């Protein structure tokens, strides 16, 4: 499993490096999103590309027929994975490409878990505050979790900040239970 995971990273990073070198990163990113939507619309497509029932030529011709309008580097990556019967890893390779893209562009994804969905104004203010703190462009994914009661949790740059009312109440309850009377 470690070999497949490291291979996925290597393919995603190689695709990113090649697209940067060729000056086609934005095109590859856009075409990667198109490819992702094709995969989501036809989940059996990747199974076909990995199928031992089809010859190598048949599998590669499926890629040529369905992806010919996409960037050549992206198509060649899909072909290479198909030849190795690793087409099923293509979505994760695209994820790795996206990660490399975001790191190179100073983009940070932040997960905001809140008791109620944040308003546009709240999201805008939180984005501006986090951009000021991190110096990066922030993309927020707001997740609604009513069990928090109030407040929010932030997850970004490998850190979780918990300012939820539930956590504060749990902490208060623990400190009270530890009091010796």
C-alpha positions as a Python dict, from the first residue, in 0.01 Angstrom:
ca = {
    (1, 'X'): (0, 0, 0),
    (2, 'X'): (286, 237, 79),
    (3, 'X'): (422, 186, -273),
    (4, 'X'): (88, 276, -431),
    (5, 'X'): (53, 583, -206),
    (6, 'X'): (403, 704, -282),
    (7, 'X'): (340, 630, -650),
    (8, 'X'): (25, 839, -645),
    (9, 'X'): (218, 1131, -495),
    (10, 'X'): (496, 1086, -747),
    (11, 'X'): (258, 1084, -1044),
    (12, 'X'): (63, 1386, -917),
    (13, 'X'): (382, 1582, -849),
    (14, 'X'): (534, 1479, -1182),
    (15, 'X'): (222, 1595, -1367),
    (16, 'X'): (239, 1925, -1181),
    (17, 'X'): (613, 1972, -1248),
    (18, 'X'): (569, 1894, -1617),
    (19, 'X'): (274, 2131, -1651),
    (20, 'X'): (472, 2407, -1479),
    (21, 'X'): (771, 2344, -1706),
    (22, 'X'): (550, 2361, -2016),
    (23, 'X'): (360, 2666, -1886),
    (24, 'X'): (31, 2475, -1907),
    (25, 'X'): (-56, 2441, -1540),
    (26, 'X'): (-384, 2631, -1559),
    (27, 'X'): (-495, 2423, -1860),
    (28, 'X'): (-401, 2096, -1689),
    (29, 'X'): (-586, 2207, -1375),
    (30, 'X'): (-897, 2293, -1575),
    (31, 'X'): (-878, 1969, -1776),
    (32, 'X'): (-820, 1772, -1454),
    (33, 'X'): (-1151, 1908, -1325),
    (34, 'X'): (-1318, 1799, -1651),
    (35, 'X'): (-1164, 1453, -1615),
    (36, 'X'): (-1279, 1433, -1254),
    (37, 'X'): (-1637, 1511, -1362),
    (38, 'X'): (-1616, 1242, -1633),
    (39, 'X'): (-1502, 990, -1370),
    (40, 'X'): (-1781, 1093, -1131),
    (41, 'X'): (-2042, 1067, -1408),
    (42, 'X'): (-1914, 724, -1517),
    (43, 'X'): (-1766, 537, -1219),
    (44, 'X'): (-1721, 220, -1427),
    (45, 'X'): (-1487, 403, -1666),
    (46, 'X'): (-1183, 345, -1443),
    (47, 'X'): (-1282, -18, -1386),
    (48, 'X'): (-1284, -66, -1764),
    (49, 'X'): (-941, 94, -1795),
    (50, 'X'): (-803, -150, -1534),
    (51, 'X'): (-988, -451, -1671),
    (52, 'X'): (-781, -752, -1777),
    (53, 'X'): (-1069, -844, -2010),
    (54, 'X'): (-960, -566, -2250),
    (55, 'X'): (-630, -564, -2432),
    (56, 'X'): (-378, -288, -2369),
    (57, 'X'): (-460, -137, -2710),
    (58, 'X'): (-834, -141, -2639),
    (59, 'X'): (-787, 29, -2303),
    (60, 'X'): (-559, 297, -2449),
    (61, 'X'): (-795, 357, -2741),
    (62, 'X'): (-1076, 416, -2488),
    (63, 'X'): (-865, 696, -2342),
    (64, 'X'): (-792, 841, -2687),
    (65, 'X'): (-1161, 833, -2778),
    (66, 'X'): (-1291, 986, -2455),
    (67, 'X'): (-1014, 1225, -2349),
    (68, 'X'): (-870, 1350, -2677),
    (69, 'X'): (-980, 1710, -2612),
    (70, 'X'): (-785, 1727, -2283),
    (71, 'X'): (-426, 1834, -2225),
    (72, 'X'): (-175, 1585, -2368),
    (73, 'X'): (20, 1554, -2039),
    (74, 'X'): (-298, 1465, -1854),
    (75, 'X'): (-399, 1212, -2121),
    (76, 'X'): (-51, 1058, -2114),
    (77, 'X'): (-68, 1029, -1734),
    (78, 'X'): (-402, 848, -1768),
    (79, 'X'): (-247, 617, -2028),
    (80, 'X'): (56, 544, -1814),
    (81, 'X'): (-163, 457, -1516),
    (82, 'X'): (-382, 242, -1740),
    (83, 'X'): (-82, 52, -1875),
    (84, 'X'): (17, -26, -1515),
    (85, 'X'): (-344, -118, -1428),
    (86, 'X'): (-353, 175, -1187),
    (87, 'X'): (-627, 377, -1358),
    (88, 'X'): (-831, 348, -1037),
    (89, 'X'): (-574, 580, -872),
    (90, 'X'): (-633, 860, -1121),
    (91, 'X'): (-864, 1063, -889),
    (92, 'X'): (-598, 1054, -616),
    (93, 'X'): (-328, 1153, -865),
    (94, 'X'): (-547, 1452, -955),
    (95, 'X'): (-577, 1530, -583),
    (96, 'X'): (-196, 1531, -552),
    (97, 'X'): (-169, 1758, -857),
    (98, 'X'): (-420, 1992, -691),
    (99, 'X'): (-222, 1991, -363),
    (100, 'X'): (101, 2076, -545),
    (101, 'X'): (-83, 2350, -736),
    (102, 'X'): (-224, 2502, -417),
    (103, 'X'): (110, 2492, -235),
    (104, 'X'): (282, 2663, -529),
    (105, 'X'): (14, 2933, -544),
    (106, 'X'): (-3, 2998, -168),
    (107, 'X'): (-354, 2860, -132),
    (108, 'X'): (-467, 2704, 196),
    (109, 'X'): (-790, 2510, 242),
    (110, 'X'): (-958, 2563, 578),
    (111, 'X'): (-1234, 2350, 722),
    (112, 'X'): (-1467, 2551, 944),
    (113, 'X'): (-1707, 2342, 1149),
    (114, 'X'): (-1981, 2552, 1305),
    (115, 'X'): (-2306, 2497, 1492),
    (116, 'X'): (-2494, 2689, 1223),
    (117, 'X'): (-2394, 2760, 864),
    (118, 'X'): (-2192, 3082, 843),
    (119, 'X'): (-2335, 3373, 647),
    (120, 'X'): (-2152, 3516, 346),
    (121, 'X'): (-2048, 3815, 556),
    (122, 'X'): (-1908, 3588, 830),
    (123, 'X'): (-1723, 3379, 572),
    (124, 'X'): (-1577, 3691, 410),
    (125, 'X'): (-1459, 3832, 744),
    (126, 'X'): (-1316, 3496, 856),
    (127, 'X'): (-1138, 3454, 522),
    (128, 'X'): (-983, 3801, 551),
    (129, 'X'): (-874, 3734, 912),
    (130, 'X'): (-715, 3397, 822),
    (131, 'X'): (-544, 3544, 516),
    (132, 'X'): (-394, 3810, 743),
    (133, 'X'): (-271, 3544, 988),
    (134, 'X'): (-137, 3295, 734),
    (135, 'X'): (-34, 3522, 449),
    (136, 'X'): (-204, 3275, 213),
    (137, 'X'): (-511, 3277, -5),
    (138, 'X'): (-780, 3099, 196),
    (139, 'X'): (-1054, 2871, 63),
    (140, 'X'): (-1311, 2786, 331),
    (141, 'X'): (-1524, 2474, 347),
    (142, 'X'): (-1798, 2538, 605),
    (143, 'X'): (-1943, 2226, 765),
    (144, 'X'): (-2259, 2251, 975),
    (145, 'X'): (-2253, 2043, 1298),
    (146, 'X'): (-2538, 2127, 1540),
    (147, 'X'): (-2377, 1916, 1815),
    (148, 'X'): (-2125, 2199, 1872),
    (149, 'X'): (-2403, 2413, 2027),
    (150, 'X'): (-2216, 2731, 1932),
    (151, 'X'): (-1872, 2858, 1834),
    (152, 'X'): (-1660, 2680, 1576),
    (153, 'X'): (-1366, 2455, 1503),
    (154, 'X'): (-1099, 2544, 1247),
    (155, 'X'): (-874, 2294, 1073),
    (156, 'X'): (-590, 2426, 862),
    (157, 'X'): (-218, 2377, 804),
    (158, 'X'): (-229, 2057, 1009),
    (159, 'X'): (-372, 2236, 1315),
    (160, 'X'): (-714, 2219, 1475),
    (161, 'X'): (-839, 2513, 1679),
    (162, 'X'): (-1146, 2436, 1887),
    (163, 'X'): (-1352, 2729, 2011),
    (164, 'X'): (-1680, 2540, 2026),
    (165, 'X'): (-1919, 2582, 2316),
    (166, 'X'): (-1944, 2203, 2349),
    (167, 'X'): (-1568, 2169, 2407),
    (168, 'X'): (-1570, 2454, 2658),
    (169, 'X'): (-1861, 2297, 2847),
    (170, 'X'): (-1691, 1955, 2843),
    (171, 'X'): (-1373, 2113, 2978),
    (172, 'X'): (-1568, 2296, 3248),
    (173, 'X'): (-1749, 1975, 3345),
    (174, 'X'): (-1416, 1791, 3372),
    (175, 'X'): (-1260, 2060, 3592),
    (176, 'X'): (-1564, 2055, 3824),
    (177, 'X'): (-1555, 1676, 3851),
    (178, 'X'): (-1186, 1692, 3950),
    (179, 'X'): (-1256, 1929, 4242),
    (180, 'X'): (-1213, 1766, 4576),
    (181, 'X'): (-1457, 1895, 4835),
}
